[in-house]
Structure formats: C-alpha cells, structure tokens
Amino acid sequence: MTAPSTTSLLDLFGSEWAANPYPFYAELRARNPVQWDEWMQSWAILGHAEIVQLSKDDRLSGARISDFYESLPAQSRGNVGLLAKTLSDMMLFNEPPRHTALRRLIKPGLTPRFVRDMRPLIESLANELIDRVVAQGRMDVIHDFSEPLSRGIIAKLAGVPDDAAPLLESWQGLLHEFFTQSNAENGRIEALRESFDRGTRARRDGTADDLFSRVISAQLRDADYTDDEIFANFLLLIDAGQATTTHLIGNAVLALLQNEHQTGLLRDSPELTTNAAHELMRYDSSVQFTTRIALADIEVAGQLIRRGQSVTLVLGSGNRDPRRYADPDTLDITRRAADHLSFGHGIHYCLGASLALAEIDVAIRALLRRVDDWAPAASEPDWLDSINFRFLKSLPITFEPRD
C-alpha cells in the first residue's frame, strides 16, 4: 500500500467542491487511479479502466448492508433496522447465486421491447406536465417536471395503486437514508408494505392485473420467492427508477442550460437526443459512488487490496477519466459515451438502464420542443448535502413558450 494521503473523498463536503466535485476527482486521479482513503477507510477507485476491471471481479461483493448495519451503535441500528432488512433483500446488495435469482424476478419487465411499449406513456405524461406550466413561462424542473414524470412512470411500472401514489412524492433514495442513519422513511416503507400486501394473494394466484404483477407472474410460478424479497425488489424499482432518474433528468437540463451551444445542436438535430442521453449521464451522473467489500486479496494498478477491505468505485471520476474520454470536462452530445459508468458495470449493471435512457430522451425532446430561451432563475444550483448523490433540491427556470 502506498503512503496514505491526508486528502479524502470526505473533503467533498467542503464548500470548495460541493457544487462541482470533478476538479477534485481530477486532482486525486492524477496522483493514482487507485489509492487508499484513510478517512473513509476504503480504497478509492478513480479510473475508468480500473472501475470496469473491478466491477467484473467476483472477488468484490456488493453485499455490504449487513456489515455496515452491524458496525453501527445500538441506537442507530434501531433507527435503520427496517431499512437494513429491506435493502438486504434487494438484488443490488446481493451476490450470486441469490443476486442471479432476484435479478431474474424483475428482468422480464425491463427489456428494450417493454420499454419501447412504455414510450408513448412517457411522452404523454411529459407533455401533460409541460402543459400545466407552459403558459407561466417558468417552472421548477425538479418539482414540476422530472420528479412527477419519473414518479408517474414508476408508479405505473411498479403497480402502485392510486391510494398509495402520494407515498412516492419527494422520494430521496433509501440508500441515502440508510447510510445517513435516518429513520425518516420508515413510515413510508411500512405504508407501502401495507398497500403491497393487499395484493399478495392475487399476485400469487395470477389474478392481479397491475403491471408489476404481470411482469413477475411467470417467475412466481417457476421459483420460490418470499414476500419480503418481492416487496424489497418492488421498492428497488421505485427507489432506483424514481429518485435516480428524477435527478438524471434534472442534471441533464442543468448541463444544457450551462452549455448553450449543445442545446442549439439538439434543437437543430433532435435525432441526436438519444446519443446525447448517454453523454449527459457521463457528464454529470446522479449517483457518484458505489461501494464493495473485497472477498480476497486483489491487485489493481499496482496496489494490493486486502481481503475484507472496503472499495469505493467513484463512478463520477471514471466518467471524466481523460484516459478514456478526450477532453472529458467538455459536454459533447456527439460523443459516443455508451460505456459510461453511471449505470454501473458487470453483473450489477442497472436493469432499468433502458427505461432511464428513454425517460431522459423523451424529457429533453419534449422540453426543447415546447420551450425556448430558457435560463436559470436562481443564481446557483441548490444541491442536496451529499457526496454520493448529485441531487438538485430544485431547478427553477424561466422560458418562452414555443407553442
């Protein structure tokens, strides 16, 4: 191991880097794409190639919820016990063979063909949301558009009944709540579980007609999933499909506001939007880190990761690695960037990637078709106080209607 640096990813909480972590990543990456973070007690993996290599290495495990939970003091464990149990049943925090079985539960509902069939619904909802605000000449992109868009789509996909739909409002992400040791979401989870359980019998006997139940019906016939596992991965659809996508859209709009030339290219050539969705995700992902635990000694980039040590894959840094992307701090919607890391890599690659890309594509096309001369209505973006999640609290803009 190289001598530990006094610089840490925790420095991202400082005011200098809160709004823009990418110069900080560049400083760290220039020293070494793999380095020990003494304050985090974790290996920071900052290079694109190194993140890809480790993401495919089965000696790293994503099953980290139980270890973190057990390391907490008793009072904190009491706060997040419900979250720990729910997260530990999600495919994202398991390894094969359980990960494989849990992924098989959801995968048939997120195929490219299925997402194509969802696209008219996404387009209809996007235009309906713009209709509500277009005459005002102003909107909050997060609260008026991207959050209700992603919430509406995921409510349809997950089969959330109308009487439970308000439970999805202002969703911030369960993993954020868990690692900040908050119990703020416990009531919401319990209420969603109560609503979910009302449909359990129909889901099991094949008579339920909501979209989620239809998606998993064949898997329920062929494998023995517990109700806890089904509910946890129902919540994973909501958690990843709503909070993450809400802020991918928000970050994409902010990037276009700050890069007028790229916005002009999209207005002139809307067929570029599908490609641009990948580049916008590379440029500013809503999820910056993911963590793993080493199950054995692993050598990468001349460094030796020891069994049992934590590994932090800094996706946001890998997405700006100049060894992979020329001029990485420049937004270029013509760039081929489909190998960005914002959906992860390897067996944990996001199942909802096609749906998220479709929502970003539709959202950007709808906004550029319906509004003109857009501009931020606040002097500075208002970011959630988090180093892992690039979530805008709000994004007010002004514009001229194009209709």
Stockholm file with secondary structure:
# STOCKHOLM 1.0

chainA/1-403         MTAPSTTSLLDLFGSEWAANPYPFYAELRARNPVQWDEWMQSWAILGHAEIVQLSKDDRLSGARISDFYESLPAQSRGNVGLLAKTLSDMMLFNEPPRHTALRRLIKPGLTPRFVRDMRPLIESLANELIDRVVAQGRMDVIHDFSEPLSRGIIAKLAGVPDDAAPLLESWQGLLHEFFTQSNAENGRIEALRESFDRGTRARRDGTADDLFSRVISAQLRDADYTDDEIFANFLLLIDAGQATTTHLIGNAVLALLQNEHQTGLLRDSPELTTNAAHELMRYDSSVQFTTRIALADIEVAGQLIRRGQSVTLVLGSGNRDPRRYADPDTLDITRRAADHLSFGHGIHYCLGASLALAEIDVAIRALLRRVDDWAPAASEPDWLDSINFRFLKSLPITFEPRD
#=GR chainA/1-403 SS CCCCBSCCGGGGGSTTTSSCCHHHHHHHHHHCSEEEETTTTEEEECCHHHHHHHHTCTTEECCCHHHHHHHSCHHHHHHHHHHHHHHHTSGGGCCTTHHHHHHHHHGGGGCHHHHHHHHHHHHHHHHHHHHHHGGGTEEEIIIIIIHHHHHHHHHHHHTCCGGGGGGGTTCCCHHHHHHTTCCTTHHHHHHHHHHHHHTHHHHHHTCCCSHHHHHHHHHHHHSCCCHHHHHHHHHHHHIIIIIIHHHHHHHHHHHHHTCHHHHHHHHHCGGGHHHHHHHHHHHSCSBCEEEEEESSCEEETTEEECTTCEEEEEHHHHTTCTTTSSSTTSCCTTSCCTTCSTTCCGGGSCTTHHHHHHHHHHHHHHHHHHEEEEEESSSSCEECSCSSBCCEEECEEEEEECC
#=GC SS_cons         CCCCBSCCGGGGGSTTTSSCCHHHHHHHHHHCSEEEETTTTEEEECCHHHHHHHHTCTTEECCCHHHHHHHSCHHHHHHHHHHHHHHHTSGGGCCTTHHHHHHHHHGGGGCHHHHHHHHHHHHHHHHHHHHHHGGGTEEEIIIIIIHHHHHHHHHHHHTCCGGGGGGGTTCCCHHHHHHTTCCTTHHHHHHHHHHHHHTHHHHHHTCCCSHHHHHHHHHHHHSCCCHHHHHHHHHHHHIIIIIIHHHHHHHHHHHHHTCHHHHHHHHHCGGGHHHHHHHHHHHSCSBCEEEEEESSCEEETTEEECTTCEEEEEHHHHTTCTTTSSSTTSCCTTSCCTTCSTTCCGGGSCTTHHHHHHHHHHHHHHHHHHEEEEEESSSSCEECSCSSBCCEEECEEEEEECC
//
